[in-house]
Amino acid sequence: MPSSLHELLVDLLRSSPALVADLLALTDADLPAHDEAVLSAADLSDVLPAEYRADTVVVLRAAGVPVYAVVGEVQRGRDDDKPFTWPAYLAGARARWRCPAAVLVLCPDRAVAAWAARPIELDLLGSTVRPRVLGPSEIPVLLDAAEAAAKPELAVLSAVAHGADPTRRRVIDVAVGALADLDPDRRLTYLGTIFAGLAGTLARAHLEDLMNSTVANSELVQMLEARGRAEGEARGRAEGEARGRAESILAFLAARAVPMSAEARERVLACTDLADLDRWIRRAAVVANAEELFASA
């Protein structure tokens, strides 16, 4: 599964094409009427040189006809190449789908968002391109549980954007609750996105406390055990469930960006004792490093 926050956020955009349209609407873009949002190949090499590959591309369509192409980019830091590549993405998307296009830039950092929002000068005649930028200020503080459940990806982004603010800590609880009905792999990835987005903040401790609470931890254990059982059944052998649980533990630790030595990884994968694996699953939400999984008691 993806490990860095950039990869996790890109995966979030790709997993829900409709989210891209929702995010673009938050920038006050005047979207045309459409009945579907479709993930497209992010490779624009048929109209641009081969090295031009965006993070994601979503095409809005009406009755099967493209009406708006959205190039989605995740930007965590300043990159002096982007003022040159973003206009190319825009032109490439417009040429491929023969419709209006936009570059939507998702920035978890306010300063980076301010940088990305600057007009890009194309010539000396006043022609400019202005990316549509979503920084923390543009992402809503999602506190309504029903709305969060209906839009879990937006709830995840809300938690990443606002969870570090002590006055908005409930946004984390709402986001975690919104993931309850998702399939185990998707839920694991989204939890990992929240963990990665809150790295190094007091909000990370709040999230870990939440995941270690009786109810939340029970749900987490059930999720990882269900993932392990499913992988075990797919393997079709006696040790399959143990292997599945072991890989679920590793996936969750990777999602939380928990440091793991090669020795610790091998120990988890080599374990066939379901009782040990269950104990490690319960610790996976709170350990600071993989070696803490194996502590006695």
C-alpha positions in Angstrom: 0.0 0.0 0.0 1.1 3.6 -0.4 3.5 4.8 2.3 4.2 8.6 2.0 1.5 11.2 2.6 1.9 12.3 -1.1 1.2 8.8 -2.3 -1.7 8.3 0.1 -3.4 11.6 -0.9 -3.0 10.7 -4.6 -4.5 7.3 -3.9 -7.4 9.1 -2.1 -8.1 11.2 -5.2 -7.9 8.2 -7.5 -10.1 6.1 -5.4 -13.0 8.5 -5.7 -13.2 10.5 -9.0 -16.4 12.2 -7.8 -14.3 13.7 -4.9 -12.2 15.6 -7.5 -15.3 17.3 -8.8 -16.4 18.1 -5.2 -13.0 19.6 -4.4 -13.0 21.7 -7.6 -16.4 23.1 -6.6 -14.8 24.3 -3.3 -12.6 26.6 -5.4 -15.8 28.4 -6.7 -15.2 26.8 -10.2 -18.2 27.0 -12.4 -18.6 23.3 -13.3 -20.7 22.3 -16.3 -23.7 20.0 -15.8 -22.4 16.4 -15.8 -23.7 12.9 -14.8 -20.5 11.1 -14.1 -16.9 11.6 -13.1 -14.5 9.1 -14.6 -10.9 8.4 -13.7 -8.7 8.6 -16.8 -5.1 7.7 -17.5 -2.8 10.3 -16.0 -0.3 9.8 -18.8 -0.6 12.7 -21.3 2.2 11.4 -23.5 -0.1 11.1 -26.5 -0.3 14.9 -26.7 2.8 15.9 -24.6 6.3 14.5 -24.2 6.4 11.1 -22.4 7.7 12.6 -19.1 4.5 14.6 -18.5 2.5 12.5 -16.1 0.1 14.0 -13.6 -0.9 12.6 -10.3 -4.4 11.9 -11.5 -6.9 13.0 -14.2 -10.6 12.9 -13.9 -13.0 13.6 -16.8 -16.5 14.9 -16.1 -18.9 13.6 -18.7 -22.5 14.3 -19.7 -24.3 11.5 -21.6 -20.8 10.0 -22.3 -19.4 13.2 -23.7 -16.4 14.9 -22.0 -17.4 18.4 -20.7 -14.6 19.1 -18.2 -11.1 17.6 -17.6 -9.5 18.0 -14.2 -5.8 17.3 -13.7 -5.3 16.6 -10.0 -2.0 17.3 -8.3 -0.9 16.8 -4.7 1.8 19.4 -3.7 3.5 19.2 -0.3 6.3 21.6 -1.0 7.4 24.3 -3.5 8.7 22.9 -6.8 10.0 25.4 -9.4 9.2 23.0 -12.2 5.5 23.1 -11.6 4.8 26.6 -13.1 6.1 25.1 -16.3 4.5 21.7 -16.1 1.0 22.7 -14.9 0.2 24.8 -18.0 1.4 21.8 -20.1 -0.9 19.5 -18.2 -3.8 22.0 -18.8 -3.1 22.2 -22.5 -2.6 18.5 -22.8 -5.9 17.6 -21.1 -7.7 20.2 -23.2 -6.3 18.8 -26.4 -7.0 15.2 -25.5 -10.6 15.5 -24.5 -11.6 18.6 -26.5 -13.2 20.4 -23.6 -12.4 23.0 -20.9 -9.8 21.8 -18.4 -8.5 22.8 -15.0 -5.5 22.0 -12.8 -6.5 21.3 -9.3 -3.7 21.4 -6.7 -4.2 19.9 -3.3 -1.8 21.4 -0.7 -1.9 20.3 3.0 0.4 23.2 3.9 -0.9 26.8 3.9 2.3 28.4 2.7 2.6 26.0 -0.2 -1.0 26.7 -1.1 -0.3 30.4 -1.3 2.7 29.7 -3.5 0.8 27.4 -5.8 -2.1 29.8 -6.2 0.0 32.5 -7.9 -0.8 33.2 -11.5 1.6 31.6 -14.0 2.7 34.0 -16.7 2.8 32.4 -20.1 4.1 35.2 -22.3 4.8 38.9 -22.3 1.3 39.8 -23.4 -0.5 39.2 -20.1 -1.6 35.6 -20.7 -1.7 33.6 -17.5 -2.8 30.3 -16.1 -4.1 30.2 -12.5 -4.3 26.7 -11.0 -7.3 25.9 -8.8 -5.7 25.5 -5.3 -7.1 23.8 -2.2 -5.2 24.5 1.0 -6.4 23.9 4.5 -8.4 27.1 4.4 -10.5 25.8 1.5 -11.2 22.3 2.9 -14.3 22.3 5.1 -14.3 21.4 8.8 -16.4 18.3 8.6 -18.2 17.7 11.9 -21.5 16.2 10.8 -21.3 12.4 11.1 -23.9 11.7 8.4 -22.2 13.9 5.9 -18.8 12.4 6.7 -20.2 8.9 6.2 -21.6 9.9 2.9 -18.3 11.5 1.8 -15.5 9.5 3.7 -12.7 10.8 1.4 -13.7 14.4 2.2 -13.8 13.5 5.9 -10.2 12.1 5.7 -9.0 15.3 4.0 -10.8 17.4 6.7 -9.0 15.5 9.4 -5.6 15.9 7.7 -6.3 19.6 7.1 -7.7 20.6 10.5 -7.0 17.8 13.0 -3.8 19.5 14.3 -5.9 22.4 15.6 -6.8 21.7 19.2 -10.1 23.5 18.8 -11.1 21.2 16.0 -10.0 17.9 17.3 -13.5 16.4 16.9 -12.9 16.3 13.1 -10.6 13.3 13.7 -13.3 11.4 15.6 -15.8 12.1 12.9 -13.4 11.0 10.1 -12.6 7.7 11.9 -16.3 7.1 12.5 -17.0 7.7 8.8 -14.7 4.8 7.8 -16.6 2.2 9.8 -18.5 0.7 6.9 -15.8 0.7 4.3 -14.1 -2.5 3.1 -11.0 -3.4 5.2 -8.3 -2.5 2.6 -9.9 0.9 1.9 -10.4 1.7 5.6 -6.8 0.7 6.3 -5.5 3.0 3.6 -7.7 5.9 4.8 -6.7 5.5 8.4 -3.1 5.5 7.2 -3.7 8.8 5.4 -4.9 10.4 8.6 -2.0 9.0 10.6 0.5 10.2 8.0 -1.2 13.6 7.7 -1.0 14.2 11.5 2.6 13.0 11.9 4.5 14.9 14.6 1.5 16.7 16.0 -0.4 16.3 19.3 -3.4 15.3 17.1 -1.5 12.1 16.2 -1.6 11.2 20.0 -5.3 11.9 20.0 -5.8 9.6 17.1 -3.7 6.9 18.6 -5.7 7.2 21.9 -8.9 6.9 19.9 -7.7 3.8 18.0 -6.6 2.3 21.4 -10.0 2.9 23.0 -12.1 -0.2 23.8 -14.6 0.3 20.9 -12.3 1.7 18.3 -9.6 -0.8 19.0 -12.1 -3.6 18.9 -13.2 -2.4 15.4 -9.6 -2.1 14.3 -8.8 -5.6 15.5 -11.9 -6.9 13.7 -10.9 -5.1 10.5 -7.4 -6.5 10.5 -8.5 -10.0 11.5 -11.1 -9.9 8.7 -8.4 -8.8 6.2 -6.2 -11.7 7.4 -9.0 -14.2 7.1 -9.8 -13.1 3.6 -6.1 -13.3 2.5 -5.9 -16.7 4.2 -8.9 -18.0 2.3 -7.5 -16.7 -0.9 -4.2 -18.6 -0.2 -6.1 -21.8 0.5 -3.8 -23.3 3.0 -3.7 -23.8 6.8 -1.2 -21.1 7.6 -2.9 -18.7 5.3 -4.8 -16.8 8.0 -1.7 -16.3 10.1 0.2 -15.0 7.0 -2.8 -12.7 6.2 -2.9 -11.3 9.7 0.9 -10.7 9.7 0.7 -8.8 6.4 -2.2 -6.8 7.8 -0.1 -5.8 10.8 2.7 -4.7 8.5 0.4 -2.8 6.2 -1.1 -0.9 9.1 2.3 -0.1 10.6 3.4 1.1 7.1 0.3 3.3 6.9 1.2 4.9 10.2 4.8 5.3 9.0 6.1 3.4 12.0 9.8 2.5 11.7 10.4 -1.2 11.1 13.7 -3.1 10.9 14.2 -6.0 8.6 14.4 -8.3 11.6 11.1 -7.1 13.0 9.4 -7.5 9.7 10.7 -11.0 9.3 9.6 -11.9 12.8 6.0 -10.8 12.1 5.9 -12.6 8.8 7.4 -15.8 10.3 4.8 -16.0 13.1 2.2 -18.7 12.9 0.8 -18.2 16.4 -2.6 -16.5 16.1 -2.6 -15.5 19.8 0.7 -13.6 19.3 -0.6 -12.1 16.1 -3.8 -11.0 17.8 -1.8 -9.3 20.5 0.4 -7.5 17.9 -2.7 -6.4 16.1 -4.0 -4.7 19.2 -0.7 -2.9 19.7 -0.3 -1.9 16.0 -2.3 1.3 16.6 -0.2 2.7 19.4 3.4 1.5 19.1 6.1 4.1 18.2 8.3 1.5 16.6 7.9 -2.1 15.5 10.0 -3.6 18.2 7.4 -2.5 20.8 5.0 -5.1 19.3 7.0 -7.8 20.9 7.3 -6.4 24.4 6.1 -8.8 27.1 2.8 -8.2 28.9 
